[in-house]
Amino acid sequence: MPEYVLNRTHTHRSTHGHIINFVKGQPVYVPPVCVQEVLMFGAEPTDGDRPDLLEDLPHLEKAPEGVEREVALLTAFELLENRNQRGDFTGQGRPAPKVLREICGFDVDTRERDAVWEKYQTAKGEAQ
């Protein structure tokens, strides 16, 4: 029977239809369906076994910077030109930011995209 204690008096109205009355410092039974909710506002289990609330969050990696970021964009530009799918480019003929995010894995603002796109177009023109 899971019991939880809170450091203040509080009445919790669960999204599952349960009402739990906490009295400061006194253990209270919490239905298993409500455990995640009461943990989020500070209730502590009396048995001392506190589940990790952050275990379901995705691991976010740091976006590349500098040259690595530019190389990722240049590679994405080449991929987009080779596959040439509808929606990959904007009406102005530049790679769509949403598609770049899907390919690169990080947000690219239009100024950065335009600057690297110009470098890509210049290098491509010199190679021909």
Backbone as XML, in Angstrom:
<?xml version="1.0"?>
<chain id="A" units="angstrom">
  <residue number="1" name="MET">
    <atom name="N" x="0.840" y="-1.175" z="0.000"/>
    <atom name="CA" x="0.000" y="0.000" z="0.000"/>
    <atom name="C" x="0.888" y="1.241" z="0.000"/>
  </residue>
  <residue number="2" name="PRO">
    <atom name="N" x="0.999" y="1.970" z="-1.132"/>
    <atom name="CA" x="1.893" y="3.124" z="-1.218"/>
    <atom name="C" x="1.362" y="4.319" z="-0.434"/>
  </residue>
  <residue number="3" name="GLU">
    <atom name="N" x="2.169" y="4.759" z="0.511"/>
    <atom name="CA" x="1.811" y="5.944" z="1.289"/>
    <atom name="C" x="2.834" y="7.039" z="1.033"/>
  </residue>
  <residue number="4" name="TYR">
    <atom name="N" x="2.335" y="8.262" z="1.009"/>
    <atom name="CA" x="3.174" y="9.418" z="0.727"/>
    <atom name="C" x="2.921" y="10.484" z="1.770"/>
  </residue>
  <residue number="5" name="VAL">
    <atom name="N" x="3.936" y="11.305" z="2.004"/>
    <atom name="CA" x="3.845" y="12.383" z="2.985"/>
    <atom name="C" x="4.222" y="13.695" z="2.286"/>
  </residue>
  <residue number="6" name="LEU">
    <atom name="N" x="3.599" y="14.770" z="2.724"/>
    <atom name="CA" x="3.845" y="16.084" z="2.135"/>
    <atom name="C" x="4.246" y="17.050" z="3.242"/>
  </residue>
  <residue number="7" name="ASN">
    <atom name="N" x="5.068" y="18.030" z="2.927"/>
    <atom name="CA" x="5.560" y="18.983" z="3.929"/>
    <atom name="C" x="4.602" y="20.146" z="4.179"/>
  </residue>
  <residue number="8" name="ARG">
    <atom name="N" x="3.381" y="20.041" z="3.677"/>
    <atom name="CA" x="2.364" y="21.068" z="3.901"/>
    <atom name="C" x="0.981" y="20.419" z="3.788"/>
  </residue>
  <residue number="9" name="THR">
    <atom name="N" x="-0.026" y="21.087" z="4.275"/>
    <atom name="CA" x="-1.386" y="20.597" z="4.132"/>
    <atom name="C" x="-1.884" y="21.003" z="2.744"/>
  </residue>
  <residue number="10" name="HIS">
    <atom name="N" x="-2.446" y="20.017" z="2.047"/>
    <atom name="CA" x="-2.828" y="20.258" z="0.654"/>
    <atom name="C" x="-3.891" y="19.246" z="0.233"/>
  </residue>
  <residue number="11" name="THR">
    <atom name="N" x="-4.856" y="19.696" z="-0.561"/>
    <atom name="CA" x="-5.841" y="18.794" z="-1.153"/>
    <atom name="C" x="-5.548" y="18.696" z="-2.640"/>
  </residue>
  <residue number="12" name="HIS">
    <atom name="N" x="-5.249" y="17.486" z="-3.071"/>
    <atom name="CA" x="-4.922" y="17.252" z="-4.480"/>
    <atom name="C" x="-6.131" y="16.668" z="-5.197"/>
  </residue>
  <residue number="13" name="ARG">
    <atom name="N" x="-6.529" y="17.316" z="-6.267"/>
    <atom name="CA" x="-7.607" y="16.819" z="-7.114"/>
    <atom name="C" x="-6.974" y="16.241" z="-8.369"/>
  </residue>
  <residue number="14" name="SER">
    <atom name="N" x="-6.963" y="14.940" z="-8.473"/>
    <atom name="CA" x="-6.288" y="14.237" z="-9.549"/>
    <atom name="C" x="-7.042" y="14.359" z="-10.859"/>
  </residue>
  <residue number="15" name="THR">
    <atom name="N" x="-6.313" y="14.238" z="-11.932"/>
    <atom name="CA" x="-6.933" y="14.216" z="-13.257"/>
    <atom name="C" x="-7.632" y="12.878" z="-13.508"/>
  </residue>
  <residue number="16" name="HIS">
    <atom name="N" x="-7.433" y="11.919" z="-12.606"/>
    <atom name="CA" x="-8.056" y="10.607" z="-12.718"/>
    <atom name="C" x="-9.321" y="10.503" z="-11.857"/>
  </residue>
  <residue number="17" name="GLY">
    <atom name="N" x="-9.723" y="11.602" z="-11.224"/>
    <atom name="CA" x="-10.950" y="11.609" z="-10.442"/>
    <atom name="C" x="-10.768" y="11.373" z="-8.953"/>
  </residue>
  <residue number="18" name="HIS">
    <atom name="N" x="-9.547" y="11.210" z="-8.463"/>
    <atom name="CA" x="-9.298" y="10.997" z="-7.042"/>
    <atom name="C" x="-9.045" y="12.331" z="-6.343"/>
  </residue>
  <residue number="19" name="ILE">
    <atom name="N" x="-9.481" y="12.411" z="-5.101"/>
    <atom name="CA" x="-9.173" y="13.560" z="-4.251"/>
    <atom name="C" x="-8.373" y="13.031" z="-3.077"/>
  </residue>
  <residue number="20" name="ILE">
    <atom name="N" x="-7.171" y="13.589" z="-2.892"/>
    <atom name="CA" x="-6.275" y="13.123" z="-1.838"/>
    <atom name="C" x="-6.013" y="14.288" z="-0.895"/>
  </residue>
  <residue number="21" name="ASN">
    <atom name="N" x="-6.340" y="14.105" z="0.383"/>
    <atom name="CA" x="-6.121" y="15.142" z="1.386"/>
    <atom name="C" x="-4.822" y="14.864" z="2.127"/>
  </residue>
  <residue number="22" name="PHE">
    <atom name="N" x="-3.839" y="15.727" z="1.916"/>
    <atom name="CA" x="-2.564" y="15.624" z="2.617"/>
    <atom name="C" x="-2.627" y="16.517" z="3.844"/>
  </residue>
  <residue number="23" name="VAL">
    <atom name="N" x="-2.201" y="15.971" z="4.982"/>
    <atom name="CA" x="-2.028" y="16.755" z="6.205"/>
    <atom name="C" x="-0.533" y="16.762" z="6.473"/>
  </residue>
  <residue number="24" name="LYS">
    <atom name="N" x="0.027" y="17.930" z="6.752"/>
    <atom name="CA" x="1.469" y="18.091" z="6.902"/>
    <atom name="C" x="2.070" y="16.999" z="7.787"/>
  </residue>
  <residue number="25" name="GLY">
    <atom name="N" x="3.014" y="16.248" z="7.202"/>
    <atom name="CA" x="3.771" y="15.252" z="7.942"/>
    <atom name="C" x="3.074" y="13.923" z="8.187"/>
  </residue>
  <residue number="26" name="GLN">
    <atom name="N" x="1.837" y="13.753" z="7.762"/>
    <atom name="CA" x="1.122" y="12.496" z="8.010"/>
    <atom name="C" x="1.044" y="11.671" z="6.730"/>
  </residue>
  <residue number="27" name="PRO">
    <atom name="N" x="1.366" y="10.360" z="6.808"/>
    <atom name="CA" x="1.297" y="9.497" z="5.625"/>
    <atom name="C" x="-0.142" y="9.341" z="5.134"/>
  </residue>
  <residue number="28" name="VAL">
    <atom name="N" x="-0.295" y="9.334" z="3.822"/>
    <atom name="CA" x="-1.604" y="9.217" z="3.180"/>
    <atom name="C" x="-1.479" y="8.191" z="2.055"/>
  </residue>
  <residue number="29" name="TYR">
    <atom name="N" x="-2.520" y="7.350" z="1.923"/>
    <atom name="CA" x="-2.543" y="6.391" z="0.818"/>
    <atom name="C" x="-2.769" y="7.137" z="-0.497"/>
  </residue>
  <residue number="30" name="VAL">
    <atom name="N" x="-1.973" y="6.781" z="-1.510"/>
    <atom name="CA" x="-2.101" y="7.364" z="-2.835"/>
    <atom name="C" x="-2.321" y="6.223" z="-3.826"/>
  </residue>
  <residue number="31" name="PRO">
    <atom name="N" x="-3.424" y="6.244" z="-4.571"/>
    <atom name="CA" x="-3.650" y="5.203" z="-5.571"/>
    <atom name="C" x="-2.501" y="5.190" z="-6.590"/>
  </residue>
  <residue number="32" name="PRO">
    <atom name="N" x="-2.107" y="4.016" z="-7.057"/>
    <atom name="CA" x="-0.981" y="3.923" z="-7.995"/>
    <atom name="C" x="-1.124" y="4.806" z="-9.234"/>
  </residue>
  <residue number="33" name="VAL">
    <atom name="N" x="-2.330" y="5.027" z="-9.706"/>
    <atom name="CA" x="-2.536" y="5.846" z="-10.890"/>
    <atom name="C" x="-2.203" y="7.316" z="-10.628"/>
  </residue>
  <residue number="34" name="CYS">
    <atom name="N" x="-2.167" y="7.733" z="-9.369"/>
    <atom name="CA" x="-1.913" y="9.134" z="-9.010"/>
    <atom name="C" x="-0.482" y="9.393" z="-8.528"/>
  </residue>
  <residue number="35" name="VAL">
    <atom name="N" x="0.330" y="8.361" z="-8.447"/>
    <atom name="CA" x="1.670" y="8.503" z="-7.882"/>
    <atom name="C" x="2.486" y="9.545" z="-8.627"/>
  </residue>
  <residue number="36" name="GLN">
    <atom name="N" x="2.502" y="9.495" z="-9.961"/>
    <atom name="CA" x="3.293" y="10.448" z="-10.747"/>
    <atom name="C" x="2.857" y="11.880" z="-10.463"/>
  </residue>
  <residue number="37" name="GLU">
    <atom name="N" x="1.567" y="12.116" z="-10.329"/>
    <atom name="CA" x="1.056" y="13.462" z="-10.063"/>
    <atom name="C" x="1.523" y="13.988" z="-8.710"/>
  </residue>
  <residue number="38" name="VAL">
    <atom name="N" x="1.410" y="13.167" z="-7.660"/>
    <atom name="CA" x="1.771" y="13.658" z="-6.330"/>
    <atom name="C" x="3.280" y="13.841" z="-6.195"/>
  </residue>
  <residue number="39" name="LEU">
    <atom name="N" x="4.049" y="13.029" z="-6.904"/>
    <atom name="CA" x="5.497" y="13.218" z="-6.884"/>
    <atom name="C" x="5.885" y="14.543" z="-7.520"/>
  </residue>
  <residue number="40" name="MET">
    <atom name="N" x="5.127" y="14.963" z="-8.527"/>
    <atom name="CA" x="5.460" y="16.188" z="-9.239"/>
    <atom name="C" x="5.258" y="17.441" z="-8.398"/>
  </residue>
  <residue number="41" name="PHE">
    <atom name="N" x="4.404" y="17.398" z="-7.375"/>
    <atom name="CA" x="4.264" y="18.588" z="-6.539"/>
    <atom name="C" x="4.942" y="18.429" z="-5.180"/>
  </residue>
  <residue number="42" name="GLY">
    <atom name="N" x="5.789" y="17.405" z="-5.018"/>
    <atom name="CA" x="6.644" y="17.342" z="-3.840"/>
    <atom name="C" x="6.336" y="16.289" z="-2.805"/>
  </residue>
  <residue number="43" name="ALA">
    <atom name="N" x="5.351" y="15.440" z="-3.015"/>
    <atom name="CA" x="5.062" y="14.379" z="-2.046"/>
    <atom name="C" x="6.217" y="13.374" z="-2.053"/>
  </residue>
  <residue number="44" name="GLU">
    <atom name="N" x="6.549" y="12.871" z="-0.882"/>
    <atom name="CA" x="7.645" y="11.908" z="-0.733"/>
    <atom name="C" x="7.088" y="10.568" z="-0.279"/>
  </residue>
  <residue number="45" name="PRO">
    <atom name="N" x="7.566" y="9.463" z="-0.854"/>
    <atom name="CA" x="7.110" y="8.148" z="-0.401"/>
    <atom name="C" x="7.627" y="7.862" z="1.006"/>
  </residue>
  <residue number="46" name="THR">
    <atom name="N" x="6.824" y="7.204" z="1.817"/>
    <atom name="CA" x="7.243" y="6.907" z="3.190"/>
    <atom name="C" x="8.287" y="5.808" z="3.232"/>
  </residue>
  <residue number="47" name="ASP">
    <atom name="N" x="8.348" y="4.947" z="2.203"/>
    <atom name="CA" x="9.348" y="3.880" z="2.188"/>
    <atom name="C" x="10.700" y="4.361" z="1.672"/>
  </residue>
  <residue number="48" name="GLY">
    <atom name="N" x="10.791" y="5.630" z="1.237"/>
    <atom name="CA" x="12.062" y="6.212" z="0.809"/>
    <atom name="C" x="12.436" y="5.894" z="-0.625"/>
  </residue>
  <residue number="49" name="ASP">
    <atom name="N" x="11.654" y="5.099" z="-1.327"/>
    <atom name="CA" x="11.958" y="4.724" z="-2.699"/>
    <atom name="C" x="11.277" y="5.687" z="-3.654"/>
  </residue>
  <residue number="50" name="ARG">
    <atom name="N" x="12.014" y="6.705" z="-4.095"/>
    <atom name="CA" x="11.442" y="7.730" z="-4.976"/>
    <atom name="C" x="11.796" y="7.414" z="-6.425"/>
  </residue>
  <residue number="51" name="PRO">
    <atom name="N" x="10.797" y="7.191" z="-7.284"/>
    <atom name="CA" x="11.087" y="6.916" z="-8.690"/>
    <atom name="C" x="11.637" y="8.152" z="-9.391"/>
  </residue>
  <residue number="52" name="ASP">
    <atom name="N" x="12.404" y="7.933" z="-10.427"/>
    <atom name="CA" x="12.993" y="9.019" z="-11.190"/>
    <atom name="C" x="11.952" y="9.626" z="-12.123"/>
  </residue>
  <residue number="53" name="LEU">
    <atom name="N" x="11.656" y="10.914" z="-11.953"/>
    <atom name="CA" x="10.646" y="11.581" z="-12.772"/>
    <atom name="C" x="11.179" y="11.938" z="-14.152"/>
  </residue>
  <residue number="54" name="LEU">
    <atom name="N" x="12.493" y="11.984" z="-14.306"/>
    <atom name="CA" x="13.071" y="12.430" z="-15.565"/>
    <atom name="C" x="13.504" y="11.288" z="-16.469"/>
  </residue>
  <residue number="55" name="GLU">
    <atom name="N" x="13.223" y="10.051" z="-16.099"/>
    <atom name="CA" x="13.706" y="8.926" z="-16.888"/>
    <atom name="C" x="13.091" y="8.845" z="-18.281"/>
  </residue>
  <residue number="56" name="ASP">
    <atom name="N" x="11.919" y="9.408" z="-18.489"/>
    <atom name="CA" x="11.259" y="9.323" z="-19.784"/>
    <atom name="C" x="11.635" y="10.458" z="-20.727"/>
  </residue>
  <residue number="57" name="LEU">
    <atom name="N" x="12.382" y="11.448" z="-20.242"/>
    <atom name="CA" x="12.742" y="12.567" z="-21.099"/>
    <atom name="C" x="13.837" y="12.157" z="-22.081"/>
  </residue>
  <residue number="58" name="PRO">
    <atom name="N" x="13.749" y="12.622" z="-23.307"/>
    <atom name="CA" x="14.788" y="12.258" z="-24.268"/>
    <atom name="C" x="16.101" y="12.948" z="-23.935"/>
  </residue>
  <residue number="59" name="HIS">
    <atom name="N" x="17.187" y="12.277" z="-24.259"/>
    <atom name="CA" x="18.509" y="12.853" z="-24.036"/>
    <atom name="C" x="18.782" y="13.863" z="-25.154"/>
  </residue>
  <residue number="60" name="LEU">
    <atom name="N" x="19.000" y="15.094" z="-24.782"/>
    <atom name="CA" x="19.253" y="16.131" z="-25.768"/>
    <atom name="C" x="20.752" y="16.352" z="-25.917"/>
  </residue>
  <residue number="61" name="GLU">
    <atom name="N" x="21.220" y="16.204" z="-27.135"/>
    <atom name="CA" x="22.622" y="16.447" z="-27.402"/>
    <atom name="C" x="22.818" y="17.920" z="-27.756"/>
  </residue>
  <residue number="62" name="LYS">
    <atom name="N" x="24.013" y="18.403" z="-27.502"/>
    <atom name="CA" x="24.327" y="19.783" z="-27.822"/>
    <atom name="C" x="24.499" y="19.925" z="-29.334"/>
  </residue>
  <residue number="63" name="ALA">
    <atom name="N" x="23.920" y="20.957" z="-29.893"/>
    <atom name="CA" x="24.035" y="21.202" z="-31.331"/>
    <atom name="C" x="25.483" y="21.551" z="-31.667"/>
  </residue>
  <residue number="64" name="PRO">
    <atom name="N" x="25.959" y="21.123" z="-32.838"/>
    <atom name="CA" x="27.336" y="21.442" z="-33.223"/>
    <atom name="C" x="27.519" y="22.953" z="-33.391"/>
  </residue>
  <residue number="65" name="GLU">
    <atom name="N" x="28.762" y="23.376" z="-33.295"/>
    <atom name="CA" x="29.081" y="24.798" z="-33.421"/>
    <atom name="C" x="30.191" y="24.990" z="-34.436"/>
  </residue>
  <residue number="66" name="GLY">
    <atom name="N" x="30.285" y="26.181" z="-34.951"/>
    <atom name="CA" x="31.380" y="26.555" z="-35.835"/>
    <atom name="C" x="31.442" y="25.748" z="-37.117"/>
  </residue>
  <residue number="67" name="VAL">
    <atom name="N" x="32.637" y="25.211" z="-37.399"/>
    <atom name="CA" x="32.886" y="24.491" z="-38.637"/>
    <atom name="C" x="32.036" y="23.228" z="-38.728"/>
  </residue>
  <residue number="68" name="GLU">
    <atom name="N" x="31.861" y="22.529" z="-37.619"/>
    <atom name="CA" x="31.056" y="21.306" z="-37.618"/>
    <atom name="C" x="29.616" y="21.612" z="-38.051"/>
  </residue>
  <residue number="69" name="ARG">
    <atom name="N" x="29.104" y="22.716" z="-37.587"/>
    <atom name="CA" x="27.733" y="23.112" z="-37.935"/>
    <atom name="C" x="27.635" y="23.429" z="-39.426"/>
  </residue>
  <residue number="70" name="GLU">
    <atom name="N" x="28.622" y="24.157" z="-39.937"/>
    <atom name="CA" x="28.632" y="24.510" z="-41.353"/>
    <atom name="C" x="28.759" y="23.264" z="-42.229"/>
  </residue>
  <residue number="71" name="VAL">
    <atom name="N" x="29.602" y="22.327" z="-41.827"/>
    <atom name="CA" x="29.760" y="21.076" z="-42.581"/>
    <atom name="C" x="28.448" y="20.292" z="-42.594"/>
  </residue>
  <residue number="72" name="ALA">
    <atom name="N" x="27.746" y="20.263" z="-41.460"/>
    <atom name="CA" x="26.458" y="19.567" z="-41.394"/>
    <atom name="C" x="25.458" y="20.204" z="-42.349"/>
  </residue>
  <residue number="73" name="LEU">
    <atom name="N" x="25.443" y="21.517" z="-42.414"/>
    <atom name="CA" x="24.525" y="22.210" z="-43.324"/>
    <atom name="C" x="24.898" y="21.972" z="-44.786"/>
  </residue>
  <residue number="74" name="LEU">
    <atom name="N" x="26.186" y="22.031" z="-45.097"/>
    <atom name="CA" x="26.624" y="21.791" z="-46.471"/>
    <atom name="C" x="26.264" y="20.374" z="-46.919"/>
  </residue>
  <residue number="75" name="THR">
    <atom name="N" x="26.428" y="19.422" z="-46.036"/>
    <atom name="CA" x="26.065" y="18.034" z="-46.338"/>
    <atom name="C" x="24.564" y="17.915" z="-46.552"/>
  </residue>
  <residue number="76" name="ALA">
    <atom name="N" x="23.787" y="18.599" z="-45.726"/>
    <atom name="CA" x="22.330" y="18.579" z="-45.868"/>
    <atom name="C" x="21.907" y="19.219" z="-47.185"/>
  </residue>
  <residue number="77" name="PHE">
    <atom name="N" x="22.559" y="20.309" z="-47.579"/>
    <atom name="CA" x="22.228" y="20.970" z="-48.840"/>
    <atom name="C" x="22.456" y="20.020" z="-50.018"/>
  </residue>
  <residue number="78" name="GLU">
    <atom name="N" x="23.589" y="19.335" z="-49.998"/>
    <atom name="CA" x="23.899" y="18.399" z="-51.076"/>
    <atom name="C" x="22.876" y="17.261" z="-51.127"/>
  </residue>
  <residue number="79" name="LEU">
    <atom name="N" x="22.511" y="16.753" z="-49.958"/>
    <atom name="CA" x="21.500" y="15.691" z="-49.894"/>
    <atom name="C" x="20.172" y="16.165" z="-50.466"/>
  </residue>
  <residue number="80" name="LEU">
    <atom name="N" x="19.768" y="17.376" z="-50.091"/>
    <atom name="CA" x="18.498" y="17.920" z="-50.576"/>
    <atom name="C" x="18.499" y="18.112" z="-52.089"/>
  </residue>
  <residue number="81" name="GLU">
    <atom name="N" x="19.606" y="18.611" z="-52.629"/>
    <atom name="CA" x="19.676" y="18.789" z="-54.080"/>
    <atom name="C" x="19.645" y="17.455" z="-54.814"/>
  </residue>
  <residue number="82" name="ASN">
    <atom name="N" x="20.280" y="16.445" z="-54.246"/>
    <atom name="CA" x="20.311" y="15.134" z="-54.900"/>
    <atom name="C" x="18.953" y="14.444" z="-54.871"/>
  </residue>
  <residue number="83" name="ARG">
    <atom name="N" x="18.235" y="14.560" z="-53.761"/>
    <atom name="CA" x="16.941" y="13.867" z="-53.693"/>
    <atom name="C" x="15.823" y="14.667" z="-54.344"/>
  </residue>
  <residue number="84" name="ASN">
    <atom name="N" x="15.914" y="16.006" z="-54.355"/>
    <atom name="CA" x="15.005" y="16.889" z="-55.075"/>
    <atom name="C" x="13.530" y="16.537" z="-54.868"/>
  </residue>
  <residue number="85" name="GLN">
    <atom name="N" x="13.093" y="16.523" z="-53.619"/>
    <atom name="CA" x="11.698" y="16.219" z="-53.303"/>
    <atom name="C" x="10.891" y="17.494" z="-53.110"/>
  </residue>
  <residue number="86" name="ARG">
    <atom name="N" x="9.608" y="17.371" z="-53.351"/>
    <atom name="CA" x="8.703" y="18.497" z="-53.154"/>
    <atom name="C" x="8.693" y="18.882" z="-51.674"/>
  </residue>
  <residue number="87" name="GLY">
    <atom name="N" x="8.760" y="20.163" z="-51.388"/>
    <atom name="CA" x="8.732" y="20.652" z="-50.016"/>
    <atom name="C" x="10.113" y="20.819" z="-49.399"/>
  </residue>
  <residue number="88" name="ASP">
    <atom name="N" x="11.159" y="20.351" z="-50.081"/>
    <atom name="CA" x="12.517" y="20.491" z="-49.549"/>
    <atom name="C" x="13.026" y="21.922" z="-49.664"/>
  </residue>
  <residue number="89" name="PHE">
    <atom name="N" x="12.479" y="22.671" z="-50.619"/>
    <atom name="CA" x="12.947" y="24.034" z="-50.855"/>
    <atom name="C" x="11.790" y="25.022" z="-50.738"/>
  </residue>
  <residue number="90" name="THR">
    <atom name="N" x="12.124" y="26.242" z="-50.385"/>
    <atom name="CA" x="11.124" y="27.302" z="-50.278"/>
    <atom name="C" x="10.813" y="27.844" z="-51.670"/>
  </residue>
  <residue number="91" name="GLY">
    <atom name="N" x="9.897" y="28.773" z="-51.754"/>
    <atom name="CA" x="9.556" y="29.402" z="-53.031"/>
    <atom name="C" x="10.711" y="30.195" z="-53.624"/>
  </residue>
  <residue number="92" name="GLN">
    <atom name="N" x="11.658" y="30.607" z="-52.785"/>
    <atom name="CA" x="12.825" y="31.354" z="-53.247"/>
    <atom name="C" x="13.969" y="30.432" z="-53.666"/>
  </residue>
  <residue number="93" name="GLY">
    <atom name="N" x="13.749" y="29.127" z="-53.601"/>
    <atom name="CA" x="14.771" y="28.171" z="-54.025"/>
    <atom name="C" x="15.809" y="27.847" z="-52.967"/>
  </residue>
  <residue number="94" name="ARG">
    <atom name="N" x="15.525" y="28.187" z="-51.732"/>
    <atom name="CA" x="16.456" y="27.883" z="-50.633"/>
    <atom name="C" x="15.913" y="26.710" z="-49.817"/>
  </residue>
  <residue number="95" name="PRO">
    <atom name="N" x="16.784" y="25.952" z="-49.165"/>
    <atom name="CA" x="16.322" y="24.808" z="-48.361"/>
    <atom name="C" x="15.355" y="25.254" z="-47.263"/>
  </residue>
  <residue number="96" name="ALA">
    <atom name="N" x="14.291" y="24.489" z="-47.079"/>
    <atom name="CA" x="13.285" y="24.801" z="-46.066"/>
    <atom name="C" x="13.852" y="24.539" z="-44.668"/>
  </residue>
  <residue number="97" name="PRO">
    <atom name="N" x="13.693" y="25.486" z="-43.726"/>
    <atom name="CA" x="14.227" y="25.312" z="-42.371"/>
    <atom name="C" x="13.704" y="24.058" z="-41.667"/>
  </residue>
  <residue number="98" name="LYS">
    <atom name="N" x="12.439" y="23.739" z="-41.884"/>
    <atom name="CA" x="11.870" y="22.549" z="-41.240"/>
    <atom name="C" x="12.565" y="21.276" z="-41.718"/>
  </residue>
  <residue number="99" name="VAL">
    <atom name="N" x="12.835" y="21.199" z="-43.006"/>
    <atom name="CA" x="13.504" y="20.030" z="-43.571"/>
    <atom name="C" x="14.949" y="19.973" z="-43.080"/>
  </residue>
  <residue number="100" name="LEU">
    <atom name="N" x="15.607" y="21.121" z="-42.991"/>
    <atom name="CA" x="16.976" y="21.151" z="-42.469"/>
    <atom name="C" x="17.029" y="20.651" z="-41.033"/>
  </residue>
  <residue number="101" name="ARG">
    <atom name="N" x="16.025" y="21.022" z="-40.240"/>
    <atom name="CA" x="15.986" y="20.556" z="-38.851"/>
    <atom name="C" x="15.855" y="19.043" z="-38.796"/>
  </residue>
  <residue number="102" name="GLU">
    <atom name="N" x="15.020" y="18.487" z="-39.660"/>
    <atom name="CA" x="14.839" y="17.034" z="-39.681"/>
    <atom name="C" x="16.136" y="16.311" z="-40.064"/>
  </residue>
  <residue number="103" name="ILE">
    <atom name="N" x="16.867" y="16.871" z="-41.023"/>
    <atom name="CA" x="18.091" y="16.228" z="-41.489"/>
    <atom name="C" x="19.245" y="16.436" z="-40.520"/>
  </residue>
  <residue number="104" name="CYS">
    <atom name="N" x="19.451" y="17.682" z="-40.085"/>
    <atom name="CA" x="20.608" y="18.015" z="-39.243"/>
    <atom name="C" x="20.404" y="17.683" z="-37.768"/>
  </residue>
  <residue number="105" name="GLY">
    <atom name="N" x="19.163" y="17.778" z="-37.299"/>
    <atom name="CA" x="18.899" y="17.512" z="-35.892"/>
    <atom name="C" x="19.023" y="18.733" z="-35.001"/>
  </residue>
  <residue number="106" name="PHE">
    <atom name="N" x="19.147" y="19.900" z="-35.586"/>
    <atom name="CA" x="19.192" y="21.137" z="-34.802"/>
    <atom name="C" x="18.505" y="22.245" z="-35.590"/>
  </residue>
  <residue number="107" name="ASP">
    <atom name="N" x="18.064" y="23.297" z="-34.877"/>
    <atom name="CA" x="17.380" y="24.420" z="-35.520"/>
    <atom name="C" x="18.366" y="25.280" z="-36.296"/>
  </residue>
  <residue number="108" name="VAL">
    <atom name="N" x="17.925" y="25.723" z="-37.449"/>
    <atom name="CA" x="18.736" y="26.600" z="-38.291"/>
    <atom name="C" x="17.897" y="27.822" z="-38.616"/>
  </residue>
  <residue number="109" name="ASP">
    <atom name="N" x="18.384" y="29.009" z="-38.226"/>
    <atom name="CA" x="17.616" y="30.210" z="-38.566"/>
    <atom name="C" x="17.906" y="30.606" z="-40.014"/>
  </residue>
  <residue number="110" name="THR">
    <atom name="N" x="17.069" y="31.454" z="-40.556"/>
    <atom name="CA" x="17.171" y="31.771" z="-41.985"/>
    <atom name="C" x="18.452" y="32.532" z="-42.328"/>
  </residue>
  <residue number="111" name="ARG">
    <atom name="N" x="18.939" y="33.363" z="-41.426"/>
    <atom name="CA" x="20.192" y="34.090" z="-41.706"/>
    <atom name="C" x="21.364" y="33.131" z="-41.853"/>
  </residue>
  <residue number="112" name="GLU">
    <atom name="N" x="21.447" y="32.194" z="-40.928"/>
    <atom name="CA" x="22.530" y="31.207" z="-40.984"/>
    <atom name="C" x="22.391" y="30.351" z="-42.247"/>
  </residue>
  <residue number="113" name="ARG">
    <atom name="N" x="21.173" y="29.907" z="-42.525"/>
    <atom name="CA" x="20.932" y="29.093" z="-43.715"/>
    <atom name="C" x="21.345" y="29.845" z="-44.972"/>
  </residue>
  <residue number="114" name="ASP">
    <atom name="N" x="20.957" y="31.116" z="-45.068"/>
    <atom name="CA" x="21.268" y="31.901" z="-46.260"/>
    <atom name="C" x="22.774" y="32.093" z="-46.429"/>
  </residue>
  <residue number="115" name="ALA">
    <atom name="N" x="23.482" y="32.356" z="-45.348"/>
    <atom name="CA" x="24.929" y="32.560" z="-45.427"/>
    <atom name="C" x="25.639" y="31.294" z="-45.902"/>
  </residue>
  <residue number="116" name="VAL">
    <atom name="N" x="25.284" y="30.159" z="-45.340"/>
    <atom name="CA" x="25.930" y="28.901" z="-45.722"/>
    <atom name="C" x="25.466" y="28.487" z="-47.121"/>
  </residue>
  <residue number="117" name="TRP">
    <atom name="N" x="24.215" y="28.784" z="-47.472"/>
    <atom name="CA" x="23.702" y="28.454" z="-48.806"/>
    <atom name="C" x="24.483" y="29.217" z="-49.876"/>
  </residue>
  <residue number="118" name="GLU">
    <atom name="N" x="24.816" y="30.486" z="-49.621"/>
    <atom name="CA" x="25.609" y="31.270" z="-50.570"/>
    <atom name="C" x="26.986" y="30.646" z="-50.753"/>
  </residue>
  <residue number="119" name="LYS">
    <atom name="N" x="27.613" y="30.207" z="-49.665"/>
    <atom name="CA" x="28.915" y="29.530" z="-49.760"/>
    <atom name="C" x="28.789" y="28.255" z="-50.578"/>
  </residue>
  <residue number="120" name="TYR">
    <atom name="N" x="27.716" y="27.516" z="-50.347"/>
    <atom name="CA" x="27.489" y="26.267" z="-51.066"/>
    <atom name="C" x="27.333" y="26.535" z="-52.563"/>
  </residue>
  <residue number="121" name="GLN">
    <atom name="N" x="26.537" y="27.537" z="-52.928"/>
    <atom name="CA" x="26.296" y="27.866" z="-54.322"/>
    <atom name="C" x="27.584" y="28.351" z="-55.000"/>
  </residue>
  <residue number="122" name="THR">
    <atom name="N" x="28.378" y="29.149" z="-54.274"/>
    <atom name="CA" x="29.640" y="29.652" z="-54.818"/>
    <atom name="C" x="30.610" y="28.500" z="-55.070"/>
  </residue>
  <residue number="123" name="ALA">
    <atom name="N" x="30.750" y="27.609" z="-54.098"/>
    <atom name="CA" x="31.651" y="26.447" z="-54.252"/>
    <atom name="C" x="31.177" y="25.550" z="-55.376"/>
  </residue>
  <residue number="124" name="LYS">
    <atom name="N" x="29.897" y="25.379" z="-55.515"/>
    <atom name="CA" x="29.325" y="24.543" z="-56.565"/>
    <atom name="C" x="29.592" y="25.164" z="-57.945"/>
  </residue>
  <residue number="125" name="GLY">
    <atom name="N" x="29.483" y="26.483" z="-58.053"/>
    <atom name="CA" x="29.742" y="27.188" z="-59.305"/>
    <atom name="C" x="31.210" y="27.121" z="-59.697"/>
  </residue>
  <residue number="126" name="GLU">
    <atom name="N" x="32.104" y="27.209" z="-58.714"/>
    <atom name="CA" x="33.536" y="27.134" z="-59.005"/>
    <atom name="C" x="33.948" y="25.733" z="-59.441"/>
  </residue>
  <residue number="127" name="ALA">
    <atom name="N" x="33.266" y="24.721" z="-58.946"/>
    <atom name="CA" x="33.614" y="23.342" z="-59.278"/>
    <atom name="C" x="33.239" y="23.002" z="-60.709"/>
  </residue>
  <residue number="128" name="GLN">
    <atom name="N" x="32.310" y="23.741" z="-61.311"/>
    <atom name="CA" x="31.864" y="23.409" z="-62.678"/>
    <atom name="C" x="32.688" y="24.075" z="-63.712"/>
  </residue>
</chain>
